[in-house]
Amino acid sequence: MNQWTDLFLAMPMPETWLHGLLFIAFGLHLLFVLLMLGTAALGLLFFMHTWMSGEAGPQVWSKQVIGTHLGLKSLAVVLGVAPLLIIQVRYSYAFFTATGLFSYAWLSVIPLLIAAFLLIDLLGHKLEARSWLAFGAGILGVGALLTVPAIFTGALALMERQFLWPRFAENGFTLGVGFLPHWGLRYLHILGAALAFGAAFHLFFSTEKHPEKAPLLRKWLFGAILVQAVIGIPLLFTVATHLNWNVIGAVSVGIIAASLVLWVLWPASPPRLGAGPRSLLALLPLIFVSMLVTRQFLQDRFLAPGHAQEEARLRERSDALAAYQQQALAAFTLKLKTVYDNGETIYTGACQPCHGQNGHGDGTAASRLIIPAEDIAAIRADRDYIYGIL
């Protein structure tokens, strides 16, 4: 029985339910991650622009943008717990293998997030009083924060490519032209989405008292969506072998929605379109959902063969272990009937290995002791004396 090292556990719910929960939980987490990343990056850029251009007056706008980072980061971190827990159950073999191979980078996420959050908070507190300190803290903090999605996208990309696990274990990040371009483009696509959704968030929720900033945020949103399209084309080619009609359909919806956003934001648009960006409230969620659905379809295409193989291996091993089921249950039932709070059981488990069955100091472990085991059978004492020496 020593060759069996896997622990077979029953799923807490049907896999289709886990699949749906993972999609919803990851979607909520990703939304606030994008808002958090976009807010941090845009807040730093707005601060640097105001500071280096020599504009007089306090940094009210930059302070307001950076001030929203606290709530967004809290929601992003809290909502990130659920997808991590679900994916550990849904794709335990692939997830734990990939994060194990990525272990050094994976573990660095914790100190990176701690440093990033503290430094960005320092940026928000010092951007008016000590600009140089705020600048340094902002560069380091945003840099640390933007490193985290690079680690996550790398780990997920490796998780989806089981054939690369042995090569990665042997050669590390020198995996050739197939993996690294996909990883880099996937990471840049996340950064572009962060700038787009961050700009849209502040366009609707931070310009009420600063309407003069709306054109600037529209430009950022327009540019970020355009960059998303430019990055998305080569990114799609890196997964061309796994495309199917579901993926193509989801991508097409996203492309149409992104094109409509660019049309609405185009500087030469008719006034009724340029002045009424409320249509963005429908188009941007459509882009987000299409991006999320595309990712889910592709992940399923990548992971399905390996997952089916592991399920077949599980059934094979379960059949091999079925002959030992009654034997194991009998031993387990016997253990359940054991009473542990009596002298005989305590002596058998704690004392007998050294002192022996009859207390003569001749137990199986007595020969390995530096100080010989006492012949407790020869001791003559009353209860109070024994309690005293114990």
C-alpha distance (Angstrom), angle and dihedral (degrees) to the residues before:
residue distance angle dihedral
M1 . . .
N2 3.80 . .
Q3 3.82 92.3 .
W4 3.83 91.6 69.1
T5 3.79 110.2 89.9
D6 3.82 101.9 152.1
L7 3.78 121.4 97.1
F8 3.80 110.8 -144.5
L9 3.80 112.5 -147.5
A10 3.78 128.7 179.5
M11 3.81 117.7 -116.9
P12 3.82 111.8 -104.8
M13 3.82 89.2 -132.8
P14 3.82 138.8 -2.5
E15 3.80 114.8 -60.9
T16 3.80 92.3 -119.1
W17 3.80 89.3 59.0
L18 3.79 90.9 48.6
H19 3.79 88.7 49.3
G20 3.80 92.2 53.8
L21 3.79 93.4 45.1
L22 3.80 90.7 49.7
F23 3.80 91.2 51.8
I24 3.82 93.5 49.6
A25 3.81 95.8 41.7
F26 3.79 93.8 46.7
G27 3.79 91.2 46.2
L28 3.81 92.6 55.0
H29 3.79 91.3 45.1
L30 3.81 93.4 48.2
L31 3.81 92.4 49.0
F32 3.79 93.5 57.6
V33 3.80 92.0 39.9
L34 3.80 89.2 57.4
L35 3.81 91.7 46.9
M36 3.81 90.7 47.9
L37 3.81 94.4 48.5
G38 3.78 93.2 44.0
T39 3.80 92.9 47.9
A40 3.81 93.0 50.0
A41 3.81 93.9 47.4
L42 3.81 95.8 43.5
G43 3.80 92.7 44.0
L44 3.80 90.7 54.4
L45 3.81 92.3 45.9
F46 3.83 93.0 48.9
F47 3.81 90.4 49.0
M48 3.81 92.3 49.3
H49 3.81 92.3 47.5
T50 3.81 93.3 51.1
W51 3.81 93.5 42.8
M52 3.81 97.7 46.1
S53 3.81 94.8 41.9
G54 3.80 89.1 58.4
E55 3.79 95.6 -125.8
A56 3.78 111.4 172.5
G57 3.78 123.8 -125.9
P58 3.79 135.6 45.9
Q59 3.80 123.3 -45.4
V60 3.80 93.5 -111.1
W61 3.81 96.4 148.9
S62 3.80 95.6 44.9
K63 3.79 90.9 46.6
Q64 3.80 91.4 51.4
V65 3.82 93.0 50.4
I66 3.81 94.2 47.0
G67 3.80 90.5 44.2
T68 3.81 91.1 66.3
H69 3.81 90.3 58.8
L70 3.81 92.5 81.4
G71 3.80 95.5 63.4
L72 3.80 94.2 39.8
K73 3.80 94.1 51.2
S74 3.81 91.4 48.6
L75 3.80 92.1 53.1
A76 3.81 92.3 43.7
V77 3.81 92.7 53.4
V78 3.81 95.5 43.4
L79 3.81 93.5 46.5
G80 3.80 90.0 48.4
V81 3.80 93.0 67.9
A82 3.81 95.4 70.3
P83 3.84 99.0 54.3
L84 3.81 91.0 45.6
L85 3.80 91.6 53.1
I86 3.80 93.8 44.1
I87 3.80 95.6 47.9
Q88 3.80 89.5 50.2
V89 3.80 87.7 60.2
R90 3.82 99.1 35.2
Y91 3.81 97.6 45.6
S92 3.80 102.1 13.1
Y93 3.82 96.2 150.0
A94 3.81 95.6 50.3
F95 3.81 96.0 37.5
F96 3.80 98.0 49.9
T97 3.80 92.5 42.4
A98 3.81 93.2 51.8
T99 3.80 95.3 44.1
G100 3.81 89.3 46.1
L101 3.80 90.4 54.6
F102 3.81 88.7 44.6
S103 3.81 91.1 43.9
Y104 3.82 101.1 129.9
A105 3.78 93.9 46.8
W106 3.81 92.0 39.2
L107 3.81 93.3 54.5
S108 3.81 91.1 46.9
V109 3.83 89.2 67.1
I110 3.82 90.4 81.9
P111 3.84 98.3 55.3
L112 3.80 90.5 38.7
L113 3.81 92.2 55.9
I114 3.81 92.7 44.8
A115 3.81 91.7 50.5
A116 3.81 93.1 43.5
F117 3.80 95.3 50.7
L118 3.81 93.7 46.6
L119 3.81 93.5 46.7
I120 3.82 94.1 46.8
D121 3.81 89.5 49.9
L122 3.81 87.5 51.3
L123 3.80 88.8 51.5
G124 3.80 90.3 54.0
H125 3.81 93.2 49.4
K126 3.83 98.4 43.9
L127 3.81 105.1 35.2
E128 3.81 92.1 103.9
A129 3.80 102.9 30.3
R130 3.83 101.2 42.1
S131 3.77 110.6 14.3
W132 3.81 96.9 179.1
L133 3.80 91.6 52.8
A134 3.80 90.1 47.0
F135 3.80 90.5 49.4
G136 3.81 93.3 51.8
A137 3.79 93.0 44.4
G138 3.80 91.2 47.9
I139 3.80 94.9 50.1
L140 3.81 92.9 47.9
G141 3.81 94.4 40.8
V142 3.79 97.1 48.1
G143 3.81 89.9 42.2
A144 3.81 91.1 54.0
L145 3.80 91.2 45.2
L146 3.81 93.2 50.9
T147 3.81 90.3 50.8
V148 3.81 91.3 64.6
P149 3.84 97.1 67.2
A150 3.81 88.2 47.8
I151 3.81 88.6 59.6
F152 3.80 93.7 44.8
T153 3.80 94.7 47.6
G154 3.80 90.4 47.4
A155 3.80 93.2 50.1
L156 3.81 92.6 46.8
A157 3.80 92.4 46.5
L158 3.81 89.7 51.7
M159 3.81 91.5 45.3
E160 3.80 89.3 57.2
R161 3.83 93.9 51.9
Q162 3.78 107.7 63.4
F163 3.81 92.8 170.2
L164 3.83 89.4 65.4
W165 3.81 96.6 54.8
P166 3.83 97.0 89.6
R167 3.81 92.0 45.3
F168 3.79 92.1 47.4
A169 3.81 91.1 49.4
E170 3.80 89.6 52.7
N171 3.80 103.5 35.6
G172 3.80 105.5 20.7
F173 3.78 116.0 -151.3
T174 3.81 95.4 -7.2
L175 3.80 93.1 97.8
G176 3.78 99.1 138.1
V177 3.78 130.9 -122.6
G178 3.80 99.0 -38.4
F179 3.79 104.1 65.4
L180 3.81 108.0 28.8
P181 3.85 97.8 54.9
H182 3.80 90.6 49.8
W183 3.80 90.8 48.4
G184 3.81 93.1 48.0
L185 3.80 94.8 46.8
R186 3.80 91.6 44.9
Y187 3.80 89.9 52.8
L188 3.80 93.2 47.6
H189 3.80 89.5 48.8
I190 3.82 89.1 56.3
L191 3.81 91.0 49.6
G192 3.80 91.0 50.0
A193 3.79 90.7 49.9
A194 3.80 89.9 49.1
L195 3.80 91.9 54.7
A196 3.81 91.5 45.5
F197 3.79 97.0 49.6
G198 3.80 92.8 37.6
A199 3.80 90.6 54.4
A200 3.81 91.6 45.7
F201 3.80 91.8 49.1
H202 3.78 93.3 53.7
L203 3.81 92.1 40.4
F204 3.80 89.3 63.6
F205 3.80 102.1 30.3
S206 3.82 107.8 29.6
T207 3.80 105.6 40.1
E208 3.79 99.5 69.3
K209 3.81 91.0 95.7
H210 3.81 93.6 28.2
P211 3.83 106.8 43.8
E212 3.80 89.9 158.5
K213 3.82 88.3 71.0
A214 3.82 94.2 59.3
P215 3.85 95.3 87.2
L216 3.81 90.5 51.7
L217 3.79 92.0 51.3
R218 3.80 90.8 47.0
K219 3.79 89.2 55.2
W220 3.80 91.0 50.5
L221 3.80 90.8 48.8
F222 3.80 92.3 47.8
G223 3.81 92.8 48.0
A224 3.80 94.0 45.7
I225 3.82 92.9 50.8
L226 3.80 89.7 48.2
V227 3.81 91.3 50.2
Q228 3.81 88.9 48.6
A229 3.79 89.6 57.8
V230 3.80 92.6 47.7
I231 3.83 92.4 49.5
G232 3.79 94.0 40.8
I233 3.81 95.4 61.8
P234 3.84 97.2 61.5
L235 3.81 89.7 36.4
L236 3.79 88.7 58.8
F237 3.81 90.3 52.7
T238 3.82 90.8 56.2
V239 3.82 89.0 63.4
A240 3.81 96.9 35.2
T241 3.81 93.6 122.5
H242 3.81 90.9 60.3
L243 3.80 98.4 48.0
N244 3.79 118.9 122.9
W245 3.79 134.3 163.3
N246 3.80 92.6 -85.0
V247 3.80 91.7 55.8
I248 3.80 93.0 42.6
G249 3.81 90.8 49.6
A250 3.81 93.5 50.7
V251 3.81 91.5 46.3
S252 3.80 91.1 48.8
V253 3.81 91.6 53.7
G254 3.80 89.5 50.8
I255 3.81 92.5 48.7
I256 3.81 92.3 50.4
A257 3.81 92.1 47.9
A258 3.82 91.8 47.4
S259 3.81 90.6 49.4
L260 3.80 90.4 52.4
V261 3.81 90.4 50.1
L262 3.81 90.6 52.5
W263 3.80 89.6 48.4
V264 3.81 92.2 50.5
L265 3.81 91.6 48.5
W266 3.80 97.0 40.3
P267 3.83 108.6 125.2
A268 3.80 92.2 -132.8
S269 3.81 94.1 51.0
P270 3.79 118.5 125.6
P271 3.81 113.0 -88.5
R272 3.80 93.3 -109.0
L273 3.82 89.3 59.4
G274 3.77 98.5 37.7
A275 3.78 93.9 47.6
G276 3.79 97.0 44.6
P277 3.82 109.5 61.1
R278 3.81 91.9 158.3
S279 3.79 86.2 105.6
L280 3.80 85.4 70.5
L281 3.80 88.0 70.9
A282 3.80 87.4 68.9
L283 3.81 100.4 33.0
L284 3.81 98.7 49.3
P285 3.83 95.1 52.4
L286 3.80 87.4 48.0
I287 3.81 89.8 54.4
F288 3.80 90.7 47.8
V289 3.81 94.3 49.1
S290 3.81 92.9 46.0
M291 3.81 90.0 50.7
L292 3.80 90.3 49.0
V293 3.81 93.6 46.8
T294 3.81 91.1 48.4
R295 3.79 90.9 51.9
Q296 3.80 91.1 48.4
F297 3.81 93.9 49.6
L298 3.80 91.4 48.7
Q299 3.80 93.2 46.4
D300 3.79 90.2 51.5
R301 3.81 90.4 49.9
F302 3.80 91.1 51.2
L303 3.80 97.7 43.1
A304 3.81 101.8 36.4
P305 3.85 97.5 81.7
G306 3.81 94.6 48.6
H307 3.79 91.9 42.7
A308 3.81 91.6 51.9
Q309 3.80 90.2 48.2
E310 3.80 91.7 52.7
E311 3.80 91.5 47.6
A312 3.82 89.9 52.9
R313 3.79 90.2 49.2
L314 3.80 89.6 49.0
R315 3.80 91.6 53.6
E316 3.80 90.5 48.1
R317 3.79 92.8 51.2
S318 3.78 92.3 43.6
D319 3.80 89.7 55.3
A320 3.80 90.3 49.6
L321 3.80 91.5 50.9
A322 3.80 94.9 45.4
A323 3.82 90.9 88.4
Y324 3.80 89.9 61.9
Q325 3.80 96.2 46.7
Q326 3.80 98.1 95.5
Q327 3.81 91.8 43.8
A328 3.79 91.5 51.8
L329 3.80 92.9 45.7
A330 3.82 91.1 50.1
A331 3.81 91.7 52.6
F332 3.80 90.6 45.7
T333 3.81 91.9 49.2
L334 3.80 90.0 50.8
K335 3.79 90.2 52.9
L336 3.79 90.4 50.8
K337 3.80 89.9 55.9
T338 3.81 93.1 52.6
V339 3.81 114.4 111.6
Y340 3.78 108.6 -143.6
D341 3.81 101.9 -175.5
N342 3.81 98.6 73.9
G343 3.79 132.4 89.6
E344 3.80 97.7 -113.8
T345 3.80 94.6 55.0
I346 3.81 92.6 44.0
Y347 3.81 91.8 50.1
T348 3.81 92.9 47.4
G349 3.78 93.5 51.2
A350 3.80 102.1 35.6
C351 3.83 109.5 22.4
Q352 3.79 109.8 25.4
P353 3.85 97.5 71.7
C354 3.82 89.9 66.3
H355 3.80 106.6 21.1
G356 3.80 97.0 39.2
Q357 3.76 132.0 -129.1
N358 3.81 93.9 -67.1
G359 3.81 97.0 35.2
H360 3.83 97.0 -108.5
G361 3.80 95.1 128.8
D362 3.80 93.4 -107.3
G363 3.80 101.1 115.8
T364 3.78 123.5 144.5
A365 3.82 92.1 -99.5
A366 3.83 96.2 42.3
S367 3.80 94.7 93.4
R368 3.82 91.0 60.1
L369 3.82 95.1 54.6
I370 3.81 120.9 104.3
I371 3.81 90.4 -152.3
P372 3.82 109.2 47.5
A373 3.79 117.4 -115.0
E374 3.79 113.2 -102.8
D375 3.79 120.6 -109.5
I376 3.76 92.3 -123.6
A377 3.81 91.7 177.3
A378 3.83 88.3 70.0
I379 3.80 94.3 53.3
R380 3.79 115.1 106.3
A381 3.77 112.4 -164.7
D382 3.75 141.6 128.5
R383 3.77 126.4 -113.1
D384 3.82 95.7 -95.2
Y385 3.82 92.2 54.0
I386 3.81 92.5 49.8
Y387 3.81 91.2 48.5
G388 3.79 89.0 49.5
I389 3.80 96.4 54.7
L390 3.78 91.5 43.1
